[in-house]
Amino acid sequence: MSPTRIIIDTDPGVDDALTILLALASPEILLEALTTVCGNIGIDKTTRNALAMLEFANASHIPVARGCSLPLVTAPGKSGEAVHGASGLGKAVLPEPKSKPVNQHAIDFLIERILAEPRQITLFTIGPMTNLALAIRKEPRIAQALKGLVIMGGAIRSGGNITPQAEFNVHADPHAAHIVFHSGIPITLIPLDVTYKCLLTTADVDRLNRIASPVARFVRDSTAVYMDFYKKYEGFDGCALHDPLTLATIIAPELLTLEEHHVDVDISGGISNGKTFADFMKVSKKPTNMKVALDVRGRDFIELFIERMEKLA
C-alpha cells in the first residue's frame, strides 16, 4: 500500500504541532505541504511555527504556504494564547526557522496542487477553514478534485469549548465552515465528541521522556501550558489531542466509530453561532454530507501516539 498523500491546513498551536510530528512519524502518510491560517494565534506566528516545526523534525523540504489572516465575515475571535502560550507552542522554544514560506498564497497553492493531481490528495483542516472556503469560491473545481477532506472541528452531541455550544475552529470562521460543509467534498468530521476521549496525561509525557530526546522534550514543553489550562478549567490532569486524532482516519481507522449524517453549522449570529449540528432524525430530508466520528477508542489512540513519538525520538 502506498502512503496516503496529504496536505495539512493548520494554525500551530500545540496540538497542531503534535499533528505535524505524528504525520512525519507515520509511514502510512506522505505529508506533502502545510498551509497556514490565523486561528489559535495570528498568521505570522502560525506560519513561523509551521516552518519551525518542519525544521525541528528535519523536514524543511516540505513547502509551507501562508494563508488567510482574518475570518471571512466575522471579526477575529479570541486568541488561543491562554491555551497555547504566547508563542503558540507552550513553553517549547524553537529556533527562528531559516526556511521561508513559498511565494504563493495558501489559497492559490491549494488550488494548483489539488487540480494538478485530481483525486490524489487528502486535505486535513485542523484550524479555521478560511483558506479552503476561499479556494472553493475562487476555483469550485477543487471540490471534485480533492480525494477527501478530514476536519478537526465542531461539537455534535458534546458542548462547545469556545462558547457553550460551539467548538473553536468552526466558531473562528463559521461562514467558511458553512461553505465547506456544502461543497460536495467527501468529508470526515472529527468533533469534540471524540477528541475529548483522547487525553494525553502527565504520566504519558513522563513515560515518553524516559527517552532523552528533543522530540520527547518538545512534547513535554509544548503541552505544559496546555495542561495547566485543562487542570485549571476542566479539572483533569492532561490535555486532549484534538488535531492529532484526525490522522487516525488513516493510521488507525478501526479506532473510530463513524456515522453518516447531514451536518450543518449555525451562521445566524445568535447565541448558537458556530454550532455544528447533525440531523439525527432525518427531519430535514437532506442527503448526508459527511461521516462524523461519534466514538473512539481513546486510550488506544494515545498509546499509538506515544509509540510513534518514541520511534521519532
Summary of the structure (lengths in Angstrom):
residues: 313
radius of gyration: 17.8
end to end distance: 25.2
largest distance: 55.8
contacts: 1132
relative contact order: 0.16
helix: 40%
strand: 18%
